[in-house]
């Protein structure tokens, strides 16, 4: 997320108009009293005094899918941290000190709390930066901006912009229990469009059972069964392959299948019936 340097922030974007000398003196006196005594009442007065600053910064990063109250709460937390850490001896205006602190809290909130799927932080920041650029360019151009225009606006390559746009899909997750649409029948959910019958588990179990059962036959019998049921060769073709007659091949198949059935019944396993 792009952050405007503090020394280039207009006063109105910092949250409030130019302060009068008397107001600045009042702020300094209040800070001196709070930093000296750490009275919660003084801190509350400071929070109320600079709350428009936090509200203005939160509004700058408001998104349609993100409640403004949540952003304001995060910005207010950043304001409290800035008040507690502020050092009067630096002779820096509090608003100049508080802005990066508040923006840091907002950035961390977007990075760590609002994404449904974790993606690298640099990609998160670029995705948010691209999102803001798209919104601004759409208003200026009166149309959707191209990838090249977005890349120029955010000073990144077109490949990085495309990656950021794809990563934006991880910002919000949709439940599979959500209705497919307003016109769909009751009970028809998004999950109905992606669910399929998975046969692989049953087949994997059958293969494991068969591998265990095949230990009951000789290597030669296993090869004959493989040629018959995997390569789908005829008995004559198998005989030519291993150098025996078709009758011998038939006998090998019958004997090996009979032995497999016997072992399967004893172990409670299952084998495919012979198709001969």
C-alpha angles and dihedrals in degrees: 000000000000115000120197110230112259095235089058097047113115113232092244090056090049087067108265143040125266109301120233118238090251092052091049090051090050090051091051093047091050091049092048091052093046096045090048099048103016089219111177089218091060091048091051089052090052092049091052090046094054100030091105087063092056092044092052093050092047090051091054090062098040114135128193092243095043118078111237091221090062092051091047090052091052092047090049090053089053089050092054091050090050091051092050093048099040116122117203092196091072091069091223124139110255093231090057089052096042099049097070091042093053093043089050090057091049091049092050090048092054092044100045108024111033105049117094092200122036115242128171113290095237089054091048091054092047091048091053091045090051091048091055091045092052091051093049096044092047089058094045097044097035088227141064110289122239123244090252092054091049091048090052091049095051094035094237136118122270090245091055091049091051090050090049092050090052091047090054087073088070092060095085129023123209120217117242086225091065116113114260091231146327092268097049122107119263112278095024105127138174088258089065090064096055103034117104135171108263112213096170095087094057092045091050090053091048091051091050091049092047093048089054093048094048089067086076093067132064123261089252092053091048090053092050091049090048093052091048102043103025103035093028094224121165121246090254091052091049090050091053090047097053098028102249135110125270089247091056091049090052091051092049091052094048094047095045093047091048090052091048092052091051092051091044093054091049093050097036090244129141130232132182113260118249114264095201 
